[in-house]
Amino acid sequence: MATKKRANRIEIYAIIAIAFAFIVLLYYSHIGVVDEWVLGIAGMIFVGGTLQRMGSFSGGYGLYMIGGKRGIKSIDNISKKGGGFWDDMALFGLVLGFGVFSYFFLRKRKDIFIFGLVSLVLIMLFVLPYLSYGVQFLNLPQISAETSAAASSVHSTIAANLFSYIIYAASIITGFTGYTFLLIWYNAGLILYATYTVLLSALQGHAQVAPLANQIPGVAPVIPGIDIPLIAGIVSLAFLLIIHEFSHGILARRAKVKLKSIGFLVFGVIPIGAFVEPDEKEVSKLDKMQQTKIFSAGIASNFVAMIVFFAIMVPMILFVLPGLYHTGVFIESTISGYPANGVLAPGMQVLYWNGYPIKNLSSFAVAAANDKPGSHISVVTNTGAYNFTALPSSTNSTKGLIGVEVYQKNSPVNSSAYTRLMLFIYSVIALSFMLNFLVAVVNLLPIPGFDGWRIYKTNLKHDYLIKALVYLLLIGLLLNALPWIPILAR
């Protein structure tokens, strides 16, 4: 019997090793991210189903759960330490999540309410612009300088348009819940306008899909080894999942709720979720405030982790990376009908934009933020200097473009073990910074099964309000997926 179990374990390890080798092969195949997703997901479904049967795990369609009671004692011990830190952290998360509206939860804790609002403003102003440093590790279609930097650094263009002011005001009033809703619907509005342009051109007999194809899909899977680095991606995901779920467990134990099990949700060989399973009957008997703190604990811990990783990342950017990277921004392609087409060529490095030195995507976004239709734009590349007159964007008539798509390339100074180690550490920190923020804000949304959904269900009396929010969110997400149509059709 022992020999049979050992052989079964060896077979499981062999399948896991083959699965990781398959992911690495996909990553270096350069067949296109969509094809990589299709093959990767199909492979993980097959591997996950095989491992599920061999390990007798619960699950299906490539997903399975590995868990038990190991680790519950550790959560129990942690919950007894730190005094009221864990409760205060959960309340702090509510302020970041719901802004001024969180006052209804915190009438008796005005100190945390004020601290949370100040933190919310500081994060919006000084932390979120650095998300572009995490975005650079994403390998998704349509992520270019104009798009990724704008999506990650809306805040760097605060003076450029009214929408930035609306974002700030909404975020202070409704927290990152309102921030996320607004960004989803802002992008949906751009996509709707682009779709209208495509349909109008089709009716006029000269169909053009470029306006829609040039939009960024607002929804996309993030899969280690396919669109983010494999090992760094798994380490970052493991960090945020453990932090998130342990925090739920700690707040549950502080409320004297029994924990049934703890573990991971795995897709193929990739951890995509974690769980701490409290006794739901005991949770339902708690008052609304205790329940809300349990539900918000994971979100709060991800926000706190984001701040911690940010505090580590910035010194690395300032003092470590300059000795490891040669960073540059390069022309990826030009767009037909715009001035740069046929003048600037793929592979050229952009050195200056309107006299502003270009070091990375963020500096490019700042330099190009105020480009208007009709404005004169000077571009200095490694091959010479060029001058253009900007034309209106097809999706935003107030935005001036010369028609270039660019990308950031980071080349290691050398291939020493020290350089590779520091770059790996930096990639884990930058990804953890970005992913903790994304997981926190997505969990705030009223999606059934998510923390935000449970917070709404616990505190809103009228179900029709929750349903209205859900429908509004689903419509926005569906619109954000429309740009995948021309991408998949290529």
C-alpha positions as CSV (number, residue, x, y, z in Angstrom):
1,M,0.0,0.0,0.0
2,A,2.8,2.4,0.9
3,T,4.6,1.6,-2.4
4,K,1.4,2.3,-4.3
5,K,0.9,5.7,-2.5
6,R,4.5,6.6,-3.2
7,A,4.1,5.7,-6.9
8,N,0.9,7.8,-7.1
9,R,2.8,10.8,-5.5
10,I,5.6,10.4,-8.0
11,E,3.1,10.4,-10.9
12,I,1.4,13.6,-9.5
13,Y,4.8,15.3,-9.2
14,A,5.7,14.3,-12.8
15,I,2.4,15.7,-14.1
16,I,2.9,19.0,-12.3
17,A,6.5,19.2,-13.7
18,I,5.2,18.5,-17.2
19,A,2.4,21.1,-16.8
20,F,4.9,23.8,-15.7
21,A,7.2,22.9,-18.7
22,F,4.1,23.3,-21.0
23,I,3.4,26.8,-19.6
24,V,7.1,27.8,-20.0
25,L,7.0,26.6,-23.6
26,L,3.8,28.6,-24.3
27,Y,5.4,31.7,-22.7
28,Y,8.4,31.5,-25.1
29,S,6.4,30.4,-28.1
30,H,5.3,34.0,-29.1
31,I,2.2,32.6,-30.9
32,G,0.1,35.4,-29.6
33,V,-1.5,35.9,-26.2
34,V,-5.0,34.8,-27.3
35,D,-3.7,31.5,-28.7
36,E,-1.6,31.1,-25.5
37,W,-4.8,31.6,-23.4
38,V,-6.7,29.0,-25.4
39,L,-4.0,26.4,-25.3
40,G,-3.1,27.3,-21.7
41,I,-6.7,27.0,-20.4
42,A,-7.3,23.8,-22.3
43,G,-4.1,22.4,-20.9
44,M,-4.9,23.4,-17.3
45,I,-8.4,21.9,-17.6
46,F,-6.8,18.6,-18.7
47,V,-4.1,18.7,-16.0
48,G,-6.5,19.9,-13.3
49,G,-9.0,17.1,-14.1
50,T,-6.2,14.5,-14.0
51,L,-4.8,15.7,-10.7
52,Q,-8.3,16.0,-9.2
53,R,-9.0,12.3,-9.9
54,M,-5.5,11.2,-8.8
55,G,-5.6,13.2,-5.5
56,S,-9.3,12.6,-4.9
57,F,-9.8,16.4,-4.6
58,S,-13.2,18.1,-4.8
59,G,-13.8,20.3,-7.9
60,G,-14.4,20.1,-11.6
61,Y,-13.4,21.5,-15.1
62,G,-9.8,21.8,-14.1
63,L,-10.5,23.5,-10.8
64,Y,-10.0,21.6,-7.5
65,M,-9.6,22.5,-3.8
66,I,-6.7,21.5,-1.6
67,G,-7.4,22.1,2.0
68,G,-7.9,20.8,5.5
69,K,-7.5,22.0,9.1
70,R,-3.8,22.6,9.0
71,G,-3.1,26.3,9.5
72,I,-6.3,27.0,11.5
73,K,-4.3,27.0,14.8
74,S,-1.9,29.6,13.4
75,I,-4.9,31.8,12.5
76,D,-6.3,31.3,16.0
77,N,-3.0,32.4,17.6
78,I,-2.6,35.4,15.3
79,S,-6.1,36.6,16.1
80,K,-5.2,36.8,19.8
81,K,-2.3,39.1,19.2
82,G,-2.2,42.7,18.0
83,G,-5.0,44.0,20.2
84,G,-7.6,45.8,18.1
85,F,-5.3,46.2,15.1
86,W,-7.2,43.7,13.1
87,D,-10.6,45.3,13.8
88,D,-9.2,48.7,13.0
89,M,-7.7,47.4,9.7
90,A,-11.1,46.1,8.7
91,L,-12.7,49.5,9.4
92,F,-9.8,51.2,7.5
93,G,-10.7,49.0,4.5
94,L,-14.3,50.1,4.7
95,V,-13.3,53.8,4.4
96,L,-11.0,53.1,1.4
97,G,-13.8,51.0,-0.1
98,F,-16.8,53.3,0.5
99,G,-15.3,56.7,1.2
100,V,-17.6,59.2,2.9
101,F,-20.4,56.6,2.9
102,S,-18.4,54.5,5.3
103,Y,-19.3,57.1,8.0
104,F,-22.5,55.1,8.6
105,F,-20.3,52.3,9.8
106,L,-17.9,54.5,11.7
107,R,-19.9,57.0,13.7
108,K,-18.1,55.9,16.8
109,R,-14.7,55.7,15.3
110,K,-14.2,59.2,13.7
111,D,-10.4,58.8,14.1
112,I,-10.3,55.8,11.7
113,F,-12.8,57.6,9.4
114,I,-10.6,60.7,9.1
115,F,-7.4,58.7,8.8
116,G,-9.0,56.6,6.1
117,L,-10.2,59.5,4.0
118,V,-6.8,61.2,4.2
119,S,-5.2,57.9,3.2
120,L,-7.7,57.6,0.3
121,V,-6.7,61.0,-1.1
122,L,-3.0,60.3,-0.7
123,I,-3.3,56.9,-2.4
124,M,-5.2,58.5,-5.3
125,L,-2.6,61.3,-5.7
126,F,0.7,59.6,-5.0
127,V,0.3,55.8,-5.1
128,L,-1.9,54.9,-8.1
129,P,0.2,56.7,-10.7
130,Y,2.9,54.0,-10.0
131,L,0.6,51.2,-11.1
132,S,2.2,51.5,-14.5
133,Y,5.3,49.9,-13.0
134,G,3.2,46.7,-12.5
135,V,1.3,47.0,-15.8
136,Q,4.7,46.7,-17.7
137,F,4.7,43.1,-16.6
138,L,1.4,42.4,-18.4
139,N,1.4,40.9,-21.8
140,L,-2.0,41.9,-23.1
141,P,-3.2,43.0,-26.5
142,Q,-3.6,46.8,-26.9
143,I,-1.4,47.6,-23.9
144,S,0.6,50.5,-25.3
145,A,2.1,53.7,-23.9
146,E,-1.0,55.7,-24.6
147,T,-3.3,53.1,-23.2
148,S,-1.5,51.4,-20.3
149,A,-0.1,54.6,-18.9
150,A,-3.4,56.4,-19.2
151,A,-5.3,53.5,-17.6
152,S,-2.8,53.4,-14.8
153,S,-2.0,57.1,-14.5
154,V,-5.3,58.9,-15.0
155,H,-4.1,61.0,-12.1
156,S,-1.1,62.4,-14.0
157,T,-3.4,64.2,-16.3
158,I,-5.7,65.8,-13.7
159,A,-5.5,69.2,-15.4
160,A,-6.3,67.7,-18.8
161,N,-10.0,66.9,-18.5
162,L,-13.0,67.2,-16.3
163,F,-13.3,63.4,-15.9
164,S,-10.2,63.4,-13.7
165,Y,-11.9,65.8,-11.3
166,I,-15.0,63.6,-11.3
167,I,-12.9,60.5,-10.5
168,Y,-11.4,62.3,-7.5
169,A,-14.7,63.6,-6.2
170,A,-16.4,60.2,-6.7
171,S,-13.6,58.4,-5.0
172,I,-13.7,60.5,-1.9
173,I,-17.5,60.2,-1.7
174,T,-17.9,56.5,-2.6
175,G,-14.3,55.2,-2.2
176,F,-12.7,52.8,-4.6
177,T,-16.1,51.2,-5.2
178,G,-17.2,54.4,-7.1
179,Y,-13.8,54.7,-8.6
180,T,-14.0,51.2,-10.2
181,F,-17.6,51.7,-11.4
182,L,-16.7,55.0,-13.0
183,L,-13.6,53.6,-14.8
184,I,-15.5,50.6,-16.0
185,W,-18.2,52.9,-17.5
186,Y,-15.8,55.5,-18.8
187,N,-14.0,52.8,-20.8
188,A,-17.4,51.4,-21.8
189,G,-18.4,54.8,-23.1
190,L,-15.3,55.0,-25.2
191,I,-15.9,51.5,-26.5
192,L,-19.6,52.4,-27.3
193,Y,-18.5,55.4,-29.3
194,A,-15.9,53.4,-31.1
195,T,-18.6,50.7,-31.9
196,Y,-20.9,53.4,-33.2
197,T,-18.1,54.6,-35.4
198,V,-17.6,51.1,-36.8
199,L,-21.3,50.5,-37.4
200,L,-21.6,53.9,-39.1
201,S,-18.7,53.3,-41.4
202,A,-20.2,49.9,-42.3
203,L,-23.6,51.5,-43.2
204,Q,-21.7,54.0,-45.4
205,G,-20.1,51.2,-47.3
206,H,-16.5,51.4,-46.0
207,A,-16.4,49.4,-42.9
208,Q,-13.5,50.1,-40.6
209,V,-12.8,48.1,-37.4
210,A,-9.8,50.1,-36.4
211,P,-11.7,52.4,-33.9
212,L,-12.8,49.4,-31.9
213,A,-9.7,47.4,-32.4
214,N,-7.6,50.2,-31.0
215,Q,-9.6,50.2,-27.7
216,I,-8.4,48.4,-24.7
217,P,-10.6,45.5,-23.5
218,G,-11.5,46.4,-20.0
219,V,-11.7,42.7,-18.9
220,A,-9.0,40.0,-19.4
221,P,-7.8,37.0,-17.5
222,V,-4.4,37.3,-15.7
223,I,-2.6,34.0,-15.9
224,P,0.9,33.3,-14.7
225,G,3.2,32.1,-17.5
226,I,0.9,33.4,-20.2
227,D,0.3,37.1,-19.7
228,I,2.4,37.7,-16.5
229,P,5.8,36.1,-15.6
230,L,5.3,32.5,-14.4
231,I,7.2,32.2,-11.1
232,A,6.9,35.8,-10.1
233,G,3.2,35.7,-10.9
234,I,2.6,32.6,-8.8
235,V,4.6,34.0,-5.9
236,S,2.6,37.3,-6.1
237,L,-0.7,35.5,-6.3
238,A,0.2,33.3,-3.4
239,F,1.1,36.3,-1.3
240,L,-2.1,38.2,-1.9
241,L,-4.4,35.1,-1.6
242,I,-2.9,34.1,1.8
243,I,-3.0,37.7,3.0
244,H,-6.6,38.0,1.9
245,E,-8.0,34.8,3.2
246,F,-6.0,34.7,6.5
247,S,-7.5,38.2,7.3
248,H,-11.0,36.8,6.9
249,G,-10.1,34.0,9.2
250,I,-8.5,36.3,11.8
251,L,-11.6,38.5,12.0
252,A,-13.9,35.5,12.1
253,R,-11.9,34.1,15.1
254,R,-11.9,37.4,16.8
255,A,-15.7,37.2,16.6
256,K,-15.5,33.6,18.1
257,V,-16.6,32.0,14.9
258,K,-15.4,28.4,14.3
259,L,-13.2,27.8,11.2
260,K,-14.0,24.5,9.4
261,S,-11.1,24.4,6.9
262,I,-8.4,26.3,5.1
263,G,-6.8,25.8,1.7
264,F,-6.2,26.8,-1.9
265,L,-8.3,26.7,-5.1
266,V,-6.1,25.5,-8.0
267,F,-6.7,25.7,-11.7
268,G,-4.5,23.0,-13.3
269,V,-1.3,23.8,-11.4
270,I,-1.9,27.5,-10.8
271,P,-3.3,28.8,-7.5
272,I,-6.1,31.2,-8.4
273,G,-7.8,31.4,-5.0
274,A,-7.6,30.6,-1.4
275,F,-10.3,30.0,1.2
276,V,-10.8,30.0,4.9
277,E,-14.2,28.4,5.6
278,P,-16.0,29.8,8.7
279,D,-19.1,28.3,10.1
280,E,-21.7,30.3,8.2
281,K,-24.4,29.6,10.7
282,E,-22.3,31.3,13.4
283,V,-21.5,34.2,11.1
284,S,-25.2,34.8,10.4
285,K,-25.9,35.1,14.1
286,L,-23.4,38.0,14.5
287,D,-24.6,41.6,14.4
288,K,-24.2,43.5,11.1
289,M,-21.1,45.3,12.1
290,Q,-19.2,42.1,13.1
291,Q,-20.3,40.5,9.8
292,T,-19.2,43.5,7.8
293,K,-15.8,43.5,9.4
294,I,-15.3,39.8,8.5
295,F,-16.3,40.5,4.9
296,S,-14.1,43.6,4.5
297,A,-11.0,42.1,6.2
298,G,-9.7,40.6,3.0
299,I,-10.2,43.8,1.0
300,A,-8.5,45.8,3.8
301,S,-5.5,43.5,4.0
302,N,-5.0,43.8,0.2
303,F,-5.0,47.6,0.5
304,V,-2.5,47.5,3.3
305,A,-0.3,45.1,1.4
306,M,-0.5,47.3,-1.6
307,I,0.8,50.2,0.5
308,V,3.6,48.1,2.0
309,F,4.7,46.8,-1.4
310,F,4.6,50.4,-2.8
311,A,6.9,51.5,0.1
312,I,9.4,48.8,-0.9
313,M,9.0,49.3,-4.7
314,V,9.7,53.1,-4.8
315,P,13.2,52.9,-3.2
316,M,14.0,50.0,-5.6
317,I,12.9,52.2,-8.6
318,L,15.1,55.1,-7.3
319,F,18.2,53.3,-6.1
320,V,18.3,49.7,-7.4
321,L,16.8,49.6,-10.9
322,P,19.1,52.3,-12.5
323,G,22.0,49.9,-12.0
324,L,20.1,46.9,-13.4
325,Y,18.1,48.1,-16.3
326,H,18.6,50.0,-19.6
327,T,15.0,51.3,-20.0
328,G,13.7,52.8,-23.2
329,V,10.4,53.6,-25.1
330,F,10.3,52.4,-28.7
331,I,8.0,52.7,-31.7
332,E,5.9,49.6,-32.1
333,S,3.8,50.7,-35.0
334,T,2.2,53.7,-36.7
335,I,-1.5,54.2,-37.6
336,S,-2.6,54.8,-41.1
337,G,-4.1,58.3,-41.7
338,Y,-2.0,60.0,-39.0
339,P,1.1,62.2,-39.5
340,A,3.7,59.7,-38.1
341,N,2.7,57.0,-40.5
342,G,5.5,56.4,-43.0
343,V,7.8,58.8,-41.1
344,L,8.5,57.1,-37.9
345,A,9.4,53.4,-38.1
346,P,9.0,50.4,-35.7
347,G,12.1,50.0,-33.6
348,M,13.0,53.7,-33.3
349,Q,13.7,54.7,-29.7
350,V,11.8,57.8,-28.5
351,L,14.3,60.0,-26.6
352,Y,12.3,63.3,-26.3
353,W,8.7,64.3,-26.7
354,N,8.1,68.0,-26.9
355,G,11.4,68.5,-25.2
356,Y,10.5,66.2,-22.4
357,P,13.0,63.3,-21.8
358,I,11.3,59.9,-22.2
359,K,12.6,57.3,-19.8
360,N,9.6,54.9,-19.5
361,L,5.8,54.6,-20.3
362,S,4.9,56.9,-17.3
363,S,7.1,59.7,-18.5
364,F,5.7,59.3,-22.0
365,A,2.1,59.6,-20.6
366,V,3.0,62.8,-18.8
367,A,4.7,64.2,-21.9
368,A,1.8,63.4,-24.2
369,A,-1.0,64.2,-21.7
370,N,-1.7,67.7,-23.0
371,D,-1.4,67.0,-26.7
372,K,-4.4,68.6,-28.5
373,P,-5.7,68.5,-32.1
374,G,-3.6,71.1,-34.1
375,S,-0.8,71.3,-31.6
376,H,2.8,71.0,-32.8
377,I,4.6,67.9,-31.5
378,S,8.4,67.5,-31.7
379,V,9.8,64.0,-31.4
380,V,13.5,63.1,-31.1
381,T,14.4,59.5,-31.8
382,N,17.7,57.7,-32.0
383,T,17.6,58.4,-35.8
384,G,16.8,62.1,-35.7
385,A,14.3,64.8,-34.9
386,Y,10.8,65.1,-36.4
387,N,7.9,67.6,-36.2
388,F,4.2,66.8,-36.6
389,T,0.8,68.5,-36.2
390,A,-1.5,66.4,-34.1
391,L,-4.9,65.2,-35.4
392,P,-8.0,64.4,-33.3
393,S,-8.3,60.9,-31.8
394,S,-11.0,58.8,-33.3
395,T,-12.4,58.2,-29.8
396,N,-11.8,61.5,-28.1
397,S,-12.0,64.7,-30.1
398,T,-10.1,66.7,-27.5
399,K,-7.1,64.4,-27.6
400,G,-4.4,65.0,-30.2
401,L,-2.5,62.1,-31.8
402,I,0.3,61.7,-34.3
403,G,-0.5,58.0,-34.7
404,V,2.1,56.0,-32.9
405,E,1.9,53.0,-30.7
406,V,4.9,52.5,-28.4
407,Y,6.2,50.0,-25.9
408,Q,8.7,50.0,-23.0
409,K,11.7,47.7,-23.3
410,N,13.8,47.0,-20.2
411,S,17.1,45.4,-21.0
412,P,19.2,44.0,-18.1
413,V,22.7,45.6,-17.9
414,N,24.2,42.1,-17.6
415,S,23.2,38.5,-17.0
416,S,24.9,38.1,-13.6
417,A,23.2,36.1,-10.8
418,Y,22.8,39.3,-8.8
419,T,21.1,41.2,-11.6
420,R,18.7,38.2,-12.2
421,L,17.9,37.9,-8.5
422,M,17.2,41.6,-8.0
423,L,15.1,41.8,-11.2
424,F,13.1,38.8,-9.9
425,I,12.6,40.4,-6.5
426,Y,11.5,43.7,-8.2
427,S,9.0,41.9,-10.5
428,V,7.5,40.1,-7.5
429,I,7.2,43.4,-5.6
430,A,5.8,45.4,-8.6
431,L,3.3,42.6,-9.4
432,S,2.2,42.3,-5.8
433,F,1.7,46.0,-5.6
434,M,-0.5,46.0,-8.6
435,L,-2.4,42.7,-8.0
436,N,-3.2,43.5,-4.4
437,F,-4.9,46.7,-5.6
438,L,-6.8,45.0,-8.4
439,V,-8.0,42.1,-6.1
440,A,-9.1,44.7,-3.5
441,V,-11.1,46.8,-5.9
442,V,-12.6,43.9,-7.8
443,N,-13.7,42.3,-4.5
444,L,-15.5,45.5,-3.7
445,L,-17.9,45.0,-6.6
446,P,-21.3,43.6,-6.1
447,I,-20.5,40.3,-7.8
448,P,-22.2,37.3,-6.2
449,G,-19.7,35.4,-4.1
450,F,-17.4,38.4,-3.8
451,D,-16.8,40.3,-0.5
452,G,-18.5,43.4,-1.9
453,W,-21.6,41.4,-2.6
454,R,-21.8,40.1,1.0
455,I,-21.2,43.6,2.4
456,Y,-24.1,44.9,0.3
457,K,-26.4,42.0,1.1
458,T,-25.7,42.5,4.8
459,N,-26.3,46.2,5.0
460,L,-28.8,47.2,2.2
461,K,-32.4,46.5,3.0
462,H,-33.7,46.7,-0.5
463,D,-32.8,43.9,-2.9
464,Y,-33.8,45.9,-5.9
465,L,-30.9,48.3,-5.2
466,I,-28.4,45.4,-5.2
467,K,-29.9,44.0,-8.4
468,A,-29.7,47.4,-10.1
469,L,-26.0,47.6,-9.2
470,V,-25.3,44.1,-10.4
471,Y,-27.1,44.7,-13.8
472,L,-25.3,48.0,-14.2
473,L,-22.0,46.3,-13.5
474,L,-22.6,43.4,-15.8
475,I,-23.6,45.7,-18.7
476,G,-20.4,47.7,-18.2
477,L,-18.3,44.6,-18.1
478,L,-19.9,43.2,-21.3
479,L,-19.2,46.5,-23.1
480,N,-15.6,46.4,-21.9
481,A,-15.3,43.0,-23.6
482,L,-16.3,44.2,-27.0
483,P,-12.8,45.1,-28.2
484,W,-11.9,41.3,-28.0
485,I,-14.1,40.8,-31.1
486,P,-11.6,42.3,-33.6
487,I,-8.7,41.0,-31.6
488,L,-10.0,37.4,-31.7
489,A,-10.9,37.8,-35.4
490,R,-7.3,38.6,-36.4
